[in-house]
């Protein structure tokens, strides 16, 4: 496996409070040396792989980061907040994320 340098960035460096796919691509371009097309393709391929796995109902575990899981929520009664009318909420699948202990420790400092 190739020796991949650690990518460093600060939240202050980001234009928005969220890290975007475009910013990830730019970081790969600047810090690893991939060209811009390769960087974009790598980021897109990663997220496509994660999305496709979740769509198939498979959990996605990223060591040292966390787990993405599909959970099926049961149908339940809901309420329209404007009218107070009771409406049924259908069963649906949702993605949940659970941070790893390592990530939680890093966030706590």
N, C-alpha and C positions, 0 to 999 in steps of 0.2 A: 504494500500500500504506500502511496506517495506521502511524503512528509508535507502536510498541509499547514501553512502558517495560521496562527490564531488571528481571527478577524476582530479588530477592536474598533468600537465606535461608542460615542456618548450620546445620550438622549438629546443633549444640547445641540449636537451636530445635525439633528434631524429637523427638516423644515416643518413637519407636522408632528403632533404627539404620537402618531402611529408609525410603525416601521412598515413601509410599503414594499411590494414586489419590485418596483422600479429601484428603490433604494437598496434592496438586497442585491439586485443585479449590479448596481453601481459599485457596491462594496466588493463583490467578486472581481469586477473589472480592475478596481484600484489596488486591492490588497493581494490578490492571488495571481493576477496577470492574464486572466482569460480575456479574450476580446469581448466586445459588448454583445455581439450576437450569441456567443457561447454562454455568456453570463445569463442573458435573458432566457435562453433555451434551458439552461440548467435549473433555474428557479421555477420556470413554468413546468418542467418535467417533474420536479419534486412535488409541487402542489397538485399536479394531475395524479400522481401516484397516490398521494394521501387521499385525495377526493375519491378516486376510483375504489380504493380499498374500503373506505367508509360506506360508499354506495353499495358495495357488495356485502356489507354488514360485518366486515372485519375490523377488529381493533387495530389502532396504529400506536405503537410504542416507540418512543424516541428516548433512548437511554440518556439519563442525566437531564432530561427536559420534562417529559410527562407522557400521559396516555390520552389519546382521543378515542372515545367509545360511542357507539350508537346505542341509544336507549329508546325503547318503545313506550310512549306515554299512552295510558288508557283513555278512552273517551270519558268526558265528564261534562256536567252542566256548567255553563258560563252565564255571564250577565252582560248585556250591553250597558256600558256606564252612562250613556246619555239618556236612554229610555227606561232602564231598569228591567227591560224585557229579558227573560231567560232564553238562552240560545244553546244548542248543543255544540260542544267542541269535539270534533272527531279525533279518533286515535291517530297518532302521528309518530314519526321517528325523529329524534333530535340528536345532535352531537353534543357530547359533554367532554370537558377537558379536566384532567386531574394532574396538577403539577407534581413532579417527582420531589422526593425529599431533598435531593441535592439542589434543585432550583429554588425550593422554598427557603433553604438555608442561605443561598446566595442573595435572595431578595431581602431577607431579614438582616443581612450584613454580618 
